[in-house]
Structures are given as C-alpha cells and as structure tokens.
Amino acid sequence: MVEDGQGFMALLICRTQGWTCAVPVAQVRETMRPQAITRMPDAPGHVLGMAVIRGMATPVLDLGVLLGGAPVQAGRFILMTVQAQGTQPEQPPQRLALAVEQVEGIRAVPAAELQSLPSLLQGPAPSMVLATTRQDATLLMLLDSVRLMSLAQGQGGTASEPSA
C-alpha cells in the first residue's frame, strides 16, 4: 500500500451494486466513459473483453462479477497500471480497466484505519479485498490491485476459485 509519508493513502472511490470500493490513486491513470469492448472467446466471466484505450489493447474486468454479484452496468472505466506479481521492477507496469457503475472521487484515508479482512471472511482463494475501512456509515473495501492484474492476465484461477 502506498502512503503519502504522513500516514495517509489517496484512494479513488467507486460504487458498484451497493458496494463501495477503492483503488490506490497512485495506480489510476484516468477514469473515462466506457469504451467499445471486444468479447474474447473462452474468457472467464469476470473479463468483459478487450478495449482499445489510448491506442493499446486493454483487458476490461467487471467489478460486479469479481465481487460475486451480477454483471455491472458500467457507467465508468477506471484505467489502472499495476506492476504484475512476479515481474521484475524494470519491466513496465501492466494496464487494466475496471468497469464500475460510478466513480465518486478521491479520498485521503489514514493508513492506520485500514483493517485486514477478518479470518472468517478469508477463504481458500485470494480475496479481491485487501483491507476495509469506513466511509461515514458505509463499509469501504480496498481492492487488491495485484490480484486484479493477475486475473486480467488469466492467472490465479477465477475471481472466486483458488489458483491451481
């Protein structure tokens, strides 16, 4: 997790199907209207397909399906760059787009307020949720960017199954 040196994390807040989620601003390149998507044969359900974004083919993930819900009615794409797990630091970060219903804005969250998931909620598969905190009276879920990238690259099984 990336802190600002004063103990805060800048997070981009989004909503999908009643869930309030966040991704680190440091990994967000931009938010945009949904782009045309080309469906890919045999892609898992959480992969909507590929979109050409700023001249590059980019995998698009469905946040609703990733969290165990219905496919999202995308109102925005969040374009992210993430250093994929197991890659060398000199390799460029990989891109993915996350389809969400809406983007609310940026919030600085004290890193000390972020809590790991309780063991009761940790199953055999790596979770999409890295940590939680609250936003007013609402639960805010910090998404695991590295896990999202591994799913965008076809690694790590499916969103709800353990990797082989």
Secondary structure per residue as TSV (DSSP state, phi and psi in degrees):
chain	resnum	aa	ss	phi	psi
A	1	M	-	360.0	141.9
A	2	V	-	-102.3	117.6
A	3	E	-	-101.7	163.0
A	4	D	-	-91.8	9.2
A	5	G	S	91.1	-14.2
A	6	Q	S	-114.6	14.1
A	7	G	S	87.0	15.1
A	8	F	E	-115.6	151.0
A	9	M	E	-115.6	130.9
A	10	A	E	-86.1	122.8
A	11	L	E	-123.4	139.2
A	12	L	E	-90.0	122.9
A	13	I	E	-97.3	133.4
A	14	C	E	-137.1	163.8
A	15	R	E	-129.7	142.8
A	16	T	E	-151.0	123.7
A	17	Q	T	48.8	41.4
A	18	G	T	87.5	-11.3
A	19	W	E	-87.4	139.1
A	20	T	E	-107.9	120.4
A	21	C	E	-125.2	167.9
A	22	A	E	-147.0	151.2
A	23	V	E	-131.7	149.6
A	24	P	E	-62.5	130.6
A	25	V	G	-57.2	-32.5
A	26	A	G	-60.3	-21.0
A	27	Q	G	-102.8	-0.2
A	28	V	E	-95.2	126.9
A	29	R	E	-91.0	-41.8
A	30	E	E	-171.8	165.6
A	31	T	E	-114.5	150.9
A	32	M	E	-155.1	165.6
A	33	R	S	-63.2	151.3
A	34	P	-	-58.1	140.7
A	35	Q	-	-101.6	166.4
A	36	A	-	-62.8	137.5
A	37	I	-	-117.1	134.8
A	38	T	B	-99.4	117.2
A	39	R	-	-67.7	144.0
A	40	M	-	-108.9	135.6
A	41	P	T	-60.2	139.9
A	42	D	T	61.2	18.4
A	43	A	-	-73.0	144.3
A	44	P	-	-62.8	160.4
A	45	G	T	-58.9	-27.5
A	46	H	T	-80.8	-8.0
A	47	V	E	-100.5	112.9
A	48	L	E	-70.6	-30.4
A	49	G	E	144.0	-152.1
A	50	M	E	-119.2	142.3
A	51	A	E	-126.1	145.3
A	52	V	E	-88.3	111.0
A	53	I	E	-121.8	120.8
A	54	R	T	51.9	40.6
A	55	G	T	80.8	4.9
A	56	M	E	-123.2	136.5
A	57	A	E	-66.5	126.2
A	58	T	E	-132.2	128.3
A	59	P	E	-68.0	141.7
A	60	V	E	-116.0	122.2
A	61	L	E	-103.1	145.3
A	62	D	E	-95.5	109.7
A	63	L	H	-64.3	-34.0
A	64	G	H	-59.7	-49.4
A	65	V	H	-67.0	-40.1
A	66	L	H	-58.3	-33.2
A	67	L	T	-93.1	6.5
A	68	G	T	93.2	12.2
A	69	G	S	-105.2	-161.6
A	70	A	-	-79.9	162.8
A	71	P	-	-56.1	142.7
A	72	V	-	-79.1	145.7
A	73	Q	-	-91.8	89.2
A	74	A	-	-64.1	125.2
A	75	G	S	-103.8	-22.2
A	76	R	E	-148.1	153.6
A	77	F	E	-108.6	140.6
A	78	I	E	-108.6	113.0
A	79	L	E	-86.8	122.7
A	80	M	E	-122.9	151.7
A	81	T	E	-121.7	131.6
A	82	V	E	-138.2	137.2
A	83	Q	-	-75.7	112.7
A	84	A	-	-65.3	145.8
A	85	Q	T	-61.9	134.6
A	86	G	T	85.6	2.5
A	87	T	-	-94.9	156.9
A	88	Q	-	-76.4	146.0
A	89	P	T	-57.4	-28.2
A	90	E	T	-77.1	-12.7
A	91	Q	S	-76.0	142.6
A	92	P	-	-67.3	149.9
A	93	P	-	-63.0	155.2
A	94	Q	E	-94.1	157.3
A	95	R	E	-107.6	147.7
A	96	L	E	-150.4	156.1
A	97	A	E	-117.4	136.0
A	98	L	E	-108.8	119.7
A	99	A	E	-84.7	122.0
A	100	V	E	-132.1	164.5
A	101	E	S	-73.9	-46.3
A	102	Q	E	-152.8	153.7
A	103	V	E	-109.6	128.0
A	104	E	E	-92.6	-32.9
A	105	G	E	143.3	-164.9
A	106	I	E	-109.8	141.2
A	107	R	E	-138.0	135.3
A	108	A	E	-88.9	120.2
A	109	V	E	-113.7	129.3
A	110	P	E	-59.7	126.4
A	111	A	G	-57.5	-31.4
A	112	A	G	-65.4	-20.5
A	113	E	G	-83.1	-14.3
A	114	L	-	-75.2	129.5
A	115	Q	B	-119.4	139.2
A	116	S	-	-65.5	158.4
A	117	L	-	-65.0	140.3
A	118	P	-	-61.3	149.1
A	119	S	G	-58.6	-28.4
A	120	L	G	-59.3	-31.1
A	121	L	G	-96.3	0.4
A	122	Q	-	-96.5	111.8
A	123	G	-	-96.6	-167.6
A	124	P	S	-70.6	-24.4
A	125	A	S	-90.5	145.3
A	126	P	-	-59.7	139.0
A	127	S	-	-82.8	154.7
A	128	M	S	-73.0	-22.7
A	129	V	E	-99.4	120.4
A	130	L	E	-85.3	-38.8
A	131	A	E	-159.6	167.7
A	132	T	E	-131.4	159.0
A	133	T	E	-155.3	-168.9
A	134	R	E	-121.1	150.3
A	135	Q	E	-123.5	103.9
A	136	D	T	57.4	-119.2
A	137	A	T	-100.1	10.8
A	138	T	E	-106.6	140.5
A	139	L	E	-72.8	131.0
A	140	L	E	-111.6	124.5
A	141	M	E	-106.3	120.9
A	142	L	E	-83.5	118.5
A	143	L	E	-78.7	147.2
A	144	D	-	-85.4	102.5
A	145	S	H	-62.8	-37.4
A	146	V	H	-66.9	-40.1
A	147	R	H	-64.5	-42.0
A	148	L	H	-58.9	-43.5
A	149	M	H	-65.8	-40.5
A	150	S	H	-63.4	-35.7
A	151	L	H	-71.0	-36.0
A	152	A	H	-65.6	-29.3
A	153	Q	T	-91.0	3.1
A	154	G	T	80.3	16.8
A	155	Q	-	-105.1	157.8
A	156	G	S	81.9	26.8
A	157	G	S	70.7	-139.5
A	158	T	-	-111.5	178.5
A	159	A	T	-61.6	-27.4
A	160	S	T	-118.3	8.1
A	161	E	S	-119.7	148.6
A	162	P	-	-64.7	152.1
A	163	S	-	-76.3	152.1
A	164	A	-	-81.9	360.0
